[in-house]
Amino acid sequence: MDRRLRVAIIGGGIGGVALAVSLHKLAANVAVDIYEAAPSFPDIGAGVMLWRRTWEIIQALGLADELSVFASGRIEDGGHTMHMRKSDEKEAPTTEMVQSGGMAFHRSHLLASLRKHIPDSCSIHFAKRLQTYTRSLTGDIQVTFADGTQATHDLVVGCDGVNSAVRGVLYGTFAEEAKNAGESSKAAEYASKVDPVWSETVVYRGLAPRAVLEKTVPDHPAFSRNALLLGKDKHIILYPIAQGKLINVVALVSRQASEGTKYGKSWIREATNEEVLREYAGWEPLAIETLAAMERTDLWAINVVPTLPTYIGDGVALVGDAAHAMATHLGAGAGQAIEDAFVLASLLAHPAVTDEILPHALRAYDEVRRPFSQWVADRSRECGLTEEFNVLPQTSDPVLDLQEVVKRMRELFSFLKETSAMADRHKAVAMLEAAVGK
């Protein structure tokens, strides 16, 4: 094309940074600006899992050796063993499940490493909260921020999380257009996609130092592998991060019949260990000792994005949680954001992409990434229900119940080994080339 494609990345979290880095590595014809609403890059969160699918992308970007330094876990073909136990029994039955290989990170370490690869040519703007965007008479996308400033781009990519302002404008516009066309039911459906809804789950997140746990549970299973502690309507995910010095603790509690409602309280707040321990009263000692060892416990309400009919609009695309914020049960949210970013960057990097061809690139992105990421979100939801004994019927035999859960979880996790993010990228590029005759 005669000039560089101008891309505005709204949001500087994992999806936004991954998109900027991917564009730098793949696309010489793209000018990138990152607009972050906060005064600096956010570092909210604790542990992050990257499974085999996503690690293919990390390798393709040439970042595997660098990121491996901060990771716990491995990607080898044999995968790794997850320790599982039914912890709401005083004498907890246990078993093991072999998972596809994965790498666990402290979120801040992963983001800091990725940010090192944002090139100097990428302009980064802080304290820029998107207010709206419009298509100008000249065909550009005019972006307006809450401070009154504006910027002009060819493409706006919403990487701004579950409360995405970009999604709000996109689906608000769809709703208004449908209303003006007299399609009231369609307008209401579009309007329902603007705001996230509660998944019915809250999560107590924290980090337990290995040095503390060694004093009370010297042979703790999470020292060497992922561990999953299961019970009715609750479960705890444990895995080592920071090269095994910390155990990431994710303690989930589901409030039945609340799915799809609006969470009326603060989504994130500080909690106490005593509060968590009350939720898990009656669980086996290993679970209680683990929860008691957490340093700084936060409660997060897990909100999700309703299933969207499209991730794209006129000069607009959604990436990561802005498009498909999902339940945490598969540990796949960060990986899906990186996969979105890489596939979109691969399409934008194609030499055929011009202003006129851009809509074809966005359609290829939507047709490949939307079905898969929504399928992953559905599996993640089912995984949580399965782990909390709300899918398979319980019997009087907790050993048998645990075995049935493990059997279904193997099926739910199987896609991590049986599918390929690089294959999805090739599919999207082939779709673009077929559309434009290249």
ZALUMLUM-143236 format. One record per residue (C-alpha): residue number from 1; residue in one letter; chain; x, y, z. Coordinates in steps of 0.25 Angstrom, whole numbers, m for minus. Last residue first. Layout:
BEGIN
+-----+--------+--------+-------+-------+-------+
: num : residu : chaine :     u :     v :     w :
+-----+--------+--------+-------+-------+-------+
: NUM :      A :      A :     X :     Y :     Z :
...
+-----+--------+--------+-------+-------+-------+
***
This chain:
BEGIN
+-----+--------+--------+-------+-------+-------+
: num : residu : chaine :     u :     v :     w :
+-----+--------+--------+-------+-------+-------+
: 438 :      K :      A :   m16 :   m56 :   m17 :
: 437 :      G :      A :   m30 :   m55 :   m21 :
: 436 :      V :      A :   m35 :   m45 :   m11 :
: 435 :      A :      A :   m44 :   m55 :    m3 :
: 434 :      A :      A :   m36 :   m67 :    m5 :
: 433 :      E :      A :   m24 :   m60 :     0 :
: 432 :      L :      A :   m31 :   m56 :    12 :
: 431 :      M :      A :   m36 :   m70 :    15 :
: 430 :      A :      A :   m22 :   m75 :    13 :
: 429 :      V :      A :   m17 :   m65 :    23 :
: 428 :      A :      A :   m28 :   m69 :    33 :
: 427 :      K :      A :   m25 :   m84 :    31 :
: 426 :      H :      A :   m10 :   m82 :    33 :
: 425 :      R :      A :   m13 :   m75 :    46 :
: 424 :      D :      A :   m22 :   m86 :    51 :
: 423 :      A :      A :   m11 :   m96 :    47 :
: 422 :      M :      A :    m1 :   m88 :    56 :
: 421 :      A :      A :   m11 :   m89 :    67 :
: 420 :      S :      A :   m11 :  m104 :    67 :
: 419 :      T :      A :   m21 :  m114 :    72 :
: 418 :      E :      A :   m19 :  m128 :    78 :
: 417 :      K :      A :   m11 :  m124 :    90 :
: 416 :      L :      A :   m19 :  m113 :    96 :
: 415 :      F :      A :   m32 :  m119 :    90 :
: 414 :      S :      A :   m31 :  m131 :   100 :
: 413 :      F :      A :   m34 :  m122 :   112 :
: 412 :      L :      A :   m49 :  m124 :   112 :
: 411 :      E :      A :   m47 :  m139 :   109 :
: 410 :      R :      A :   m37 :  m141 :   120 :
: 409 :      M :      A :   m47 :  m133 :   129 :
: 408 :      R :      A :   m58 :  m144 :   126 :
: 407 :      K :      A :   m49 :  m155 :   131 :
: 406 :      V :      A :   m44 :  m148 :   143 :
: 405 :      V :      A :   m58 :  m145 :   148 :
: 404 :      E :      A :   m62 :  m159 :   146 :
: 403 :      Q :      A :   m50 :  m163 :   155 :
: 402 :      L :      A :   m54 :  m153 :   165 :
: 401 :      D :      A :   m68 :  m159 :   167 :
: 400 :      L :      A :   m63 :  m173 :   167 :
: 399 :      V :      A :   m54 :  m169 :   179 :
: 398 :      P :      A :   m65 :  m161 :   186 :
: 397 :      D :      A :   m74 :  m174 :   186 :
: 396 :      S :      A :   m88 :  m170 :   190 :
: 395 :      T :      A :   m91 :  m165 :   176 :
: 394 :      Q :      A :   m90 :  m152 :   170 :
: 393 :      P :      A :   m97 :  m149 :   156 :
: 392 :      L :      A :   m88 :  m143 :   146 :
: 391 :      V :      A :   m90 :  m128 :   143 :
: 390 :      N :      A :   m90 :  m120 :   156 :
: 389 :      F :      A :   m79 :  m128 :   163 :
: 388 :      E :      A :   m70 :  m115 :   165 :
: 387 :      E :      A :   m60 :  m119 :   155 :
: 386 :      T :      A :   m70 :  m122 :   145 :
: 385 :      L :      A :   m77 :  m109 :   146 :
: 384 :      G :      A :   m64 :  m102 :   144 :
: 383 :      C :      A :   m60 :  m110 :   132 :
: 382 :      E :      A :   m73 :  m108 :   126 :
: 381 :      R :      A :   m70 :   m93 :   127 :
: 380 :      S :      A :   m56 :   m94 :   121 :
: 379 :      R :      A :   m62 :  m103 :   110 :
: 378 :      D :      A :   m72 :   m92 :   106 :
: 377 :      A :      A :   m61 :   m82 :   106 :
: 376 :      V :      A :   m52 :   m91 :    98 :
: 375 :      W :      A :   m63 :   m92 :    87 :
: 374 :      Q :      A :   m65 :   m76 :    88 :
: 373 :      S :      A :   m50 :   m75 :    85 :
: 372 :      F :      A :   m51 :   m85 :    73 :
: 371 :      P :      A :   m63 :   m79 :    67 :
: 370 :      R :      A :   m58 :   m65 :    68 :
: 369 :      R :      A :   m44 :   m67 :    63 :
: 368 :      V :      A :   m45 :   m73 :    50 :
: 367 :      E :      A :   m58 :   m65 :    44 :
: 366 :      D :      A :   m54 :   m52 :    51 :
: 365 :      Y :      A :   m40 :   m52 :    47 :
: 364 :      A :      A :   m44 :   m55 :    32 :
: 363 :      R :      A :   m54 :   m44 :    33 :
: 362 :      L :      A :   m44 :   m34 :    38 :
: 361 :      A :      A :   m34 :   m38 :    27 :
: 360 :      H :      A :   m46 :   m36 :    16 :
: 359 :      P :      A :   m49 :   m22 :    22 :
: 358 :      L :      A :   m35 :   m18 :    21 :
: 357 :      I :      A :   m34 :   m21 :     6 :
: 356 :      E :      A :   m39 :    m6 :     2 :
: 355 :      D :      A :   m30 :     1 :    12 :
: 354 :      T :      A :   m18 :    m9 :     7 :
: 353 :      V :      A :   m15 :   m23 :    11 :
: 352 :      A :      A :    m8 :   m31 :     0 :
: 351 :      P :      A :     5 :   m31 :     6 :
: 350 :      H :      A :     0 :   m39 :    18 :
: 349 :      A :      A :     4 :   m33 :    31 :
: 348 :      L :      A :   m10 :   m29 :    35 :
: 347 :      L :      A :   m14 :   m44 :    34 :
: 346 :      S :      A :    m2 :   m49 :    42 :
: 345 :      A :      A :    m5 :   m38 :    53 :
: 344 :      L :      A :   m19 :   m43 :    54 :
: 343 :      V :      A :   m15 :   m57 :    56 :
: 342 :      F :      A :    m4 :   m53 :    66 :
: 341 :      A :      A :   m13 :   m44 :    74 :
: 340 :      D :      A :   m25 :   m54 :    75 :
: 339 :      E :      A :   m15 :   m65 :    79 :
: 338 :      I :      A :    m9 :   m56 :    90 :
: 337 :      A :      A :   m23 :   m53 :    95 :
: 336 :      Q :      A :   m27 :   m68 :    95 :
: 335 :      G :      A :   m14 :   m71 :   103 :
: 334 :      A :      A :   m18 :   m61 :   114 :
: 333 :      G :      A :   m32 :   m67 :   115 :
: 332 :      A :      A :   m28 :   m81 :   115 :
: 331 :      G :      A :   m26 :   m86 :   129 :
: 330 :      L :      A :   m37 :   m96 :   127 :
: 329 :      H :      A :   m46 :   m92 :   139 :
: 328 :      T :      A :   m44 :   m77 :   138 :
: 327 :      A :      A :   m58 :   m73 :   132 :
: 326 :      M :      A :   m57 :   m65 :   120 :
: 325 :      A :      A :   m55 :   m52 :   114 :
: 324 :      H :      A :   m58 :   m53 :    99 :
: 323 :      A :      A :   m57 :   m41 :    91 :
: 322 :      A :      A :   m52 :   m30 :   100 :
: 321 :      D :      A :   m45 :   m41 :   108 :
: 320 :      G :      A :   m36 :   m44 :    96 :
: 319 :      V :      A :   m37 :   m36 :    84 :
: 318 :      L :      A :   m48 :   m28 :    77 :
: 317 :      A :      A :   m47 :   m22 :    63 :
: 316 :      V :      A :   m51 :    m9 :    57 :
: 315 :      G :      A :   m50 :    m2 :    44 :
: 314 :      D :      A :   m65 :    m4 :    41 :
: 313 :      G :      A :   m68 :   m15 :    51 :
: 312 :      I :      A :   m62 :   m28 :    56 :
: 311 :      Y :      A :   m63 :   m38 :    67 :
: 310 :      T :      A :   m76 :   m43 :    62 :
: 309 :      P :      A :   m89 :   m50 :    68 :
: 308 :      L :      A :   m84 :   m49 :    82 :
: 307 :      T :      A :   m86 :   m59 :    93 :
: 306 :      P :      A :   m88 :   m51 :   106 :
: 305 :      V :      A :   m75 :   m46 :   112 :
: 304 :      V :      A :   m71 :   m52 :   125 :
: 303 :      N :      A :   m70 :   m47 :   139 :
: 302 :      I :      A :   m62 :   m54 :   150 :
: 301 :      A :      A :   m64 :   m47 :   163 :
: 300 :      W :      A :   m50 :   m45 :   168 :
: 299 :      L :      A :   m46 :   m46 :   183 :
: 298 :      D :      A :   m32 :   m42 :   187 :
: 297 :      T :      A :   m23 :   m49 :   197 :
: 296 :      R :      A :   m10 :   m43 :   202 :
: 295 :      E :      A :    m1 :   m54 :   205 :
: 294 :      M :      A :    m7 :   m68 :   205 :
: 293 :      A :      A :    m2 :   m78 :   215 :
: 292 :      A :      A :   m16 :   m80 :   222 :
: 291 :      L :      A :   m21 :   m85 :   208 :
: 290 :      T :      A :   m11 :   m95 :   207 :
: 289 :      E :      A :   m13 :  m100 :   221 :
: 288 :      I :      A :   m28 :  m101 :   219 :
: 287 :      A :      A :   m26 :  m109 :   206 :
: 286 :      L :      A :   m16 :  m119 :   212 :
: 285 :      P :      A :   m25 :  m120 :   225 :
: 284 :      E :      A :   m37 :  m126 :   217 :
: 283 :      W :      A :   m49 :  m117 :   215 :
: 282 :      G :      A :   m59 :  m115 :   227 :
: 281 :      A :      A :   m59 :  m100 :   225 :
: 280 :      Y :      A :   m55 :   m95 :   211 :
: 279 :      E :      A :   m64 :   m82 :   211 :
: 278 :      R :      A :   m60 :   m79 :   225 :
: 277 :      L :      A :   m45 :   m81 :   221 :
: 276 :      V :      A :   m46 :   m71 :   210 :
: 275 :      E :      A :   m52 :   m60 :   220 :
: 274 :      E :      A :   m41 :   m63 :   230 :
: 273 :      N :      A :   m31 :   m61 :   220 :
: 272 :      T :      A :   m36 :   m47 :   218 :
: 271 :      A :      A :   m41 :   m41 :   205 :
: 270 :      E :      A :   m37 :   m28 :   197 :
: 269 :      R :      A :   m47 :   m24 :   186 :
: 268 :      I :      A :   m49 :   m27 :   172 :
: 267 :      W :      A :   m63 :   m27 :   165 :
: 266 :      S :      A :   m69 :   m17 :   175 :
: 265 :      K :      A :   m83 :   m21 :   177 :
: 264 :      G :      A :   m96 :   m23 :   169 :
: 263 :      Y :      A :   m91 :   m34 :   160 :
: 262 :      K :      A :  m101 :   m34 :   149 :
: 261 :      T :      A :  m108 :   m47 :   145 :
: 260 :      G :      A :  m104 :   m57 :   135 :
: 259 :      E :      A :  m101 :   m68 :   145 :
: 258 :      S :      A :  m107 :   m66 :   159 :
: 257 :      A :      A :  m114 :   m79 :   160 :
: 256 :      Q :      A :  m103 :   m86 :   168 :
: 255 :      R :      A :   m93 :   m77 :   175 :
: 254 :      S :      A :   m79 :   m83 :   171 :
: 253 :      V :      A :   m67 :   m82 :   180 :
: 252 :      L :      A :   m53 :   m82 :   174 :
: 251 :      A :      A :   m40 :   m82 :   181 :
: 250 :      V :      A :   m28 :   m79 :   171 :
: 249 :      V :      A :   m15 :   m80 :   179 :
: 248 :      N :      A :    m2 :   m78 :   171 :
: 247 :      I :      A :     9 :   m85 :   179 :
: 246 :      L :      A :    22 :   m77 :   180 :
: 245 :      K :      A :    37 :   m80 :   179 :
: 244 :      G :      A :    35 :   m91 :   169 :
: 243 :      Q :      A :    42 :   m83 :   157 :
: 242 :      A :      A :    33 :   m71 :   160 :
: 241 :      I :      A :    21 :   m80 :   158 :
: 240 :      P :      A :    16 :   m93 :   164 :
: 239 :      Y :      A :     2 :   m97 :   162 :
: 238 :      L :      A :   m11 :   m98 :   170 :
: 237 :      I :      A :   m26 :   m98 :   166 :
: 236 :      I :      A :   m36 :   m99 :   177 :
: 235 :      H :      A :   m50 :  m104 :   176 :
: 234 :      K :      A :   m64 :  m100 :   180 :
: 233 :      D :      A :   m79 :  m103 :   177 :
: 232 :      K :      A :   m77 :  m118 :   183 :
: 231 :      G :      A :   m62 :  m121 :   185 :
: 230 :      L :      A :   m49 :  m122 :   177 :
: 229 :      L :      A :   m34 :  m119 :   180 :
: 228 :      L :      A :   m26 :  m117 :   167 :
: 227 :      A :      A :   m11 :  m118 :   167 :
: 226 :      N :      A :    m1 :  m114 :   157 :
: 225 :      R :      A :    13 :  m120 :   159 :
: 224 :      S :      A :    25 :  m120 :   167 :
: 223 :      F :      A :    23 :  m111 :   179 :
: 222 :      A :      A :     8 :  m113 :   177 :
: 221 :      P :      A :     7 :  m127 :   183 :
: 220 :      H :      A :    11 :  m122 :   197 :
: 219 :      D :      A :    21 :  m131 :   203 :
: 218 :      P :      A :    26 :  m122 :   214 :
: 217 :      V :      A :    11 :  m117 :   218 :
: 216 :      T :      A :    12 :  m109 :   230 :
: 215 :      K :      A :    27 :  m103 :   230 :
: 214 :      E :      A :    28 :  m105 :   215 :
: 213 :      L :      A :    16 :   m96 :   213 :
: 212 :      V :      A :    23 :   m84 :   218 :
: 211 :      A :      A :    36 :   m86 :   209 :
: 210 :      R :      A :    27 :   m89 :   197 :
: 209 :      P :      A :    21 :   m75 :   198 :
: 208 :      A :      A :     6 :   m75 :   196 :
: 207 :      L :      A :     1 :   m65 :   186 :
: 206 :      G :      A :   m13 :   m60 :   185 :
: 205 :      R :      A :   m26 :   m60 :   178 :
: 204 :      Y :      A :   m40 :   m63 :   184 :
: 203 :      V :      A :   m49 :   m65 :   172 :
: 202 :      V :      A :   m64 :   m62 :   171 :
: 201 :      T :      A :   m73 :   m70 :   162 :
: 200 :      E :      A :   m87 :   m68 :   157 :
: 199 :      S :      A :   m82 :   m65 :   143 :
: 198 :      W :      A :   m86 :   m50 :   145 :
: 197 :      V :      A :   m90 :   m42 :   132 :
: 196 :      P :      A :   m82 :   m33 :   123 :
: 195 :      D :      A :   m88 :   m20 :   118 :
: 194 :      V :      A :   m90 :   m17 :   103 :
: 193 :      K :      A :   m95 :   m30 :    98 :
: 192 :      S :      A :  m109 :   m28 :   103 :
: 191 :      A :      A :  m110 :   m15 :    94 :
: 190 :      Y :      A :  m109 :   m24 :    82 :
: 189 :      E :      A :  m120 :   m33 :    86 :
: 188 :      A :      A :  m129 :   m21 :    89 :
: 187 :      A :      A :  m126 :   m15 :    76 :
: 186 :      K :      A :  m129 :   m29 :    69 :
: 185 :      S :      A :  m143 :   m29 :    76 :
: 184 :      S :      A :  m146 :   m15 :    73 :
: 183 :      E :      A :  m143 :   m16 :    58 :
: 182 :      G :      A :  m150 :    m3 :    53 :
: 181 :      A :      A :  m138 :     1 :    45 :
: 180 :      N :      A :  m134 :    12 :    54 :
: 179 :      K :      A :  m134 :     2 :    66 :
: 178 :      A :      A :  m125 :    m7 :    58 :
: 177 :      E :      A :  m115 :     4 :    55 :
: 176 :      E :      A :  m116 :     8 :    70 :
: 175 :      A :      A :  m113 :    m6 :    74 :
: 174 :      F :      A :  m101 :    m8 :    65 :
: 173 :      T :      A :   m95 :     6 :    69 :
: 172 :      G :      A :   m96 :     2 :    84 :
: 171 :      Y :      A :   m90 :   m12 :    80 :
: 170 :      L :      A :   m78 :    m5 :    74 :
: 169 :      V :      A :   m77 :     7 :    85 :
: 168 :      G :      A :   m78 :    m3 :    96 :
: 167 :      R :      A :   m68 :   m13 :    90 :
: 166 :      V :      A :   m58 :    m2 :    89 :
: 165 :      A :      A :   m61 :     3 :   103 :
: 164 :      S :      A :   m57 :   m12 :   107 :
: 163 :      N :      A :   m62 :   m15 :   122 :
: 162 :      V :      A :   m56 :   m30 :   120 :
: 161 :      G :      A :   m43 :   m24 :   115 :
: 160 :      D :      A :   m38 :   m13 :   107 :
: 159 :      C :      A :   m31 :   m20 :    95 :
: 158 :      G :      A :   m41 :   m13 :    85 :
: 157 :      V :      A :   m34 :   m11 :    72 :
: 156 :      V :      A :   m36 :     2 :    64 :
: 155 :      L :      A :   m32 :     2 :    49 :
: 154 :      D :      A :   m29 :    12 :    39 :
: 153 :      H :      A :   m25 :    23 :    50 :
: 152 :      T :      A :   m27 :    37 :    54 :
: 151 :      A :      A :   m26 :    42 :    68 :
: 150 :      Q :      A :   m34 :    51 :    77 :
: 149 :      T :      A :   m32 :    59 :    90 :
: 148 :      G :      A :   m44 :    62 :    99 :
: 147 :      D :      A :   m39 :    56 :   112 :
: 146 :      A :      A :   m49 :    45 :   111 :
: 145 :      F :      A :   m43 :    40 :    98 :
: 144 :      T :      A :   m48 :    42 :    83 :
: 143 :      V :      A :   m43 :    33 :    72 :
: 142 :      Q :      A :   m46 :    37 :    58 :
: 141 :      I :      A :   m46 :    25 :    48 :
: 140 :      D :      A :   m42 :    30 :    34 :
: 139 :      G :      A :   m51 :    30 :    22 :
: 138 :      T :      A :   m49 :    45 :    18 :
: 137 :      L :      A :   m63 :    48 :    24 :
: 136 :      S :      A :   m59 :    42 :    37 :
: 135 :      R :      A :   m63 :    28 :    43 :
: 134 :      T :      A :   m66 :    30 :    58 :
: 133 :      Y :      A :   m59 :    26 :    71 :
: 132 :      T :      A :   m64 :    28 :    85 :
: 131 :      Q :      A :   m59 :    31 :    99 :
: 130 :      L :      A :   m46 :    23 :   100 :
: 129 :      R :      A :   m38 :    25 :   112 :
: 128 :      K :      A :   m24 :    31 :   110 :
: 127 :      A :      A :   m17 :    33 :   123 :
: 126 :      F :      A :    m4 :    27 :   116 :
: 125 :      H :      A :     0 :    28 :   101 :
: 124 :      I :      A :    10 :    18 :    95 :
: 123 :      S :      A :    16 :    21 :    81 :
: 122 :      C :      A :    21 :     9 :    74 :
: 121 :      S :      A :    34 :    12 :    66 :
: 120 :      D :      A :    42 :    10 :    79 :
: 119 :      P :      A :    39 :    m5 :    77 :
: 118 :      I :      A :    30 :   m13 :    87 :
: 117 :      H :      A :    39 :   m25 :    90 :
: 116 :      K :      A :    43 :   m21 :   105 :
: 115 :      R :      A :    28 :   m21 :   107 :
: 114 :      L :      A :    27 :   m36 :   105 :
: 113 :      S :      A :    37 :   m38 :   117 :
: 112 :      A :      A :    29 :   m28 :   126 :
: 111 :      L :      A :    16 :   m35 :   123 :
: 110 :      L :      A :    21 :   m49 :   126 :
: 109 :      H :      A :    27 :   m45 :   139 :
: 108 :      S :      A :    15 :   m37 :   143 :
: 107 :      R :      A :     6 :   m49 :   141 :
: 106 :      H :      A :    14 :   m58 :   149 :
: 105 :      F :      A :    16 :   m69 :   139 :
: 104 :      A :      A :    12 :   m84 :   137 :
: 103 :      M :      A :    16 :   m92 :   125 :
: 102 :      G :      A :     8 :  m103 :   119 :
: 101 :      G :      A :     9 :  m117 :   114 :
: 100 :      S :      A :    m3 :  m125 :   111 :
:  99 :      Q :      A :    m9 :  m131 :   124 :
:  98 :      V :      A :    m7 :  m144 :   130 :
:  97 :      M :      A :   m17 :  m147 :   141 :
:  96 :      E :      A :   m14 :  m152 :   155 :
:  95 :      T :      A :   m22 :  m158 :   166 :
:  94 :      T :      A :   m26 :  m155 :   181 :
:  93 :      P :      A :   m37 :  m158 :   191 :
:  92 :      A :      A :   m38 :  m148 :   202 :
:  91 :      E :      A :   m40 :  m154 :   216 :
:  90 :      K :      A :   m47 :  m142 :   222 :
:  89 :      E :      A :   m55 :  m141 :   209 :
:  88 :      D :      A :   m57 :  m127 :   203 :
:  87 :      S :      A :   m43 :  m129 :   197 :
:  86 :      K :      A :   m47 :  m138 :   186 :
:  85 :      R :      A :   m32 :  m139 :   180 :
:  84 :      M :      A :   m25 :  m137 :   167 :
:  83 :      H :      A :   m10 :  m136 :   164 :
:  82 :      M :      A :    m7 :  m131 :   150 :
:  81 :      T :      A :     4 :  m138 :   143 :
:  80 :      H :      A :    11 :  m132 :   131 :
:  79 :      G :      A :    12 :  m132 :   116 :
:  78 :      G :      A :    19 :  m144 :   110 :
:  77 :      D :      A :    21 :  m136 :    97 :
:  76 :      E :      A :    30 :  m126 :   105 :
:  75 :      I :      A :    24 :  m113 :   108 :
:  74 :      R :      A :    29 :  m111 :   122 :
:  73 :      G :      A :    25 :  m105 :   136 :
:  72 :      S :      A :    30 :   m92 :   143 :
:  71 :      A :      A :    33 :   m80 :   135 :
:  70 :      F :      A :    42 :   m67 :   137 :
:  69 :      V :      A :    54 :   m72 :   130 :
:  68 :      S :      A :    45 :   m79 :   119 :
:  67 :      L :      A :    41 :   m65 :   115 :
:  66 :      E :      A :    54 :   m62 :   109 :
:  65 :      D :      A :    56 :   m75 :   102 :
:  64 :      A :      A :    42 :   m75 :    96 :
:  63 :      L :      A :    42 :   m61 :    91 :
:  62 :      G :      A :    45 :   m63 :    76 :
:  61 :      L :      A :    32 :   m59 :    71 :
:  60 :      A :      A :    29 :   m73 :    65 :
:  59 :      Q :      A :    33 :   m79 :    79 :
:  58 :      I :      A :    23 :   m71 :    86 :
:  57 :      I :      A :    13 :   m74 :    76 :
:  56 :      E :      A :    15 :   m89 :    78 :
:  55 :      W :      A :    14 :   m86 :    93 :
:  54 :      T :      A :     0 :   m82 :    90 :
:  53 :      R :      A :    m4 :   m96 :    86 :
:  52 :      R :      A :     4 :  m103 :    97 :
:  51 :      W :      A :    m2 :   m96 :   108 :
:  50 :      L :      A :     1 :   m82 :   114 :
:  49 :      M :      A :    m4 :   m81 :   129 :
:  48 :      V :      A :    m4 :   m68 :   136 :
:  47 :      G :      A :    m3 :   m66 :   151 :
:  46 :      A :      A :    m5 :   m53 :   159 :
:  45 :      G :      A :   m13 :   m41 :   154 :
:  44 :      I :      A :   m13 :   m26 :   152 :
:  43 :      D :      A :     0 :   m21 :   146 :
:  42 :      P :      A :    m6 :    m9 :   138 :
:  41 :      F :      A :     3 :    m1 :   129 :
:  40 :      S :      A :     4 :    13 :   134 :
:  39 :      P :      A :    m5 :    25 :   136 :
:  38 :      A :      A :   m17 :    16 :   133 :
:  37 :      A :      A :   m26 :    17 :   120 :
:  36 :      E :      A :   m15 :    11 :   111 :
:  35 :      Y :      A :   m14 :    15 :    97 :
:  34 :      I :      A :    m4 :     8 :    88 :
:  33 :      D :      A :     0 :    14 :    75 :
:  32 :      V :      A :     4 :     5 :    63 :
:  31 :      A :      A :     9 :     8 :    49 :
:  30 :      V :      A :     8 :    m4 :    40 :
:  29 :      N :      A :    15 :    m8 :    27 :
:  28 :      A :      A :    27 :   m15 :    33 :
:  27 :      A :      A :    18 :   m26 :    39 :
:  26 :      L :      A :    22 :   m39 :    45 :
:  25 :      K :      A :    31 :   m36 :    57 :
:  24 :      H :      A :    26 :   m22 :    60 :
:  23 :      L :      A :    12 :   m26 :    58 :
:  22 :      S :      A :    13 :   m38 :    67 :
:  21 :      V :      A :    19 :   m29 :    78 :
:  20 :      A :      A :     8 :   m19 :    77 :
:  19 :      L :      A :    m2 :   m30 :    77 :
:  18 :      A :      A :     4 :   m37 :    89 :
:  17 :      V :      A :     4 :   m23 :    97 :
:  16 :      G :      A :   m11 :   m21 :    94 :
:  15 :      G :      A :   m15 :   m36 :    97 :
:  14 :      I :      A :    m6 :   m36 :   110 :
:  13 :      G :      A :   m11 :   m23 :   115 :
:  12 :      G :      A :    m8 :    m9 :   109 :
:  11 :      G :      A :   m22 :    m5 :   104 :
:  10 :      I :      A :   m27 :     1 :    91 :
:   9 :      I :      A :   m18 :    m2 :    80 :
:   8 :      A :      A :   m19 :     8 :    69 :
:   7 :      V :      A :   m14 :     3 :    56 :
:   6 :      R :      A :    m9 :    12 :    44 :
:   5 :      L :      A :    m7 :     4 :    32 :
:   4 :      R :      A :     6 :    10 :    26 :
:   3 :      R :      A :     5 :    17 :    13 :
:   2 :      D :      A :     4 :    14 :    m2 :
:   1 :      M :      A :     0 :     0 :     0 :
+-----+--------+--------+-------+-------+-------+
***
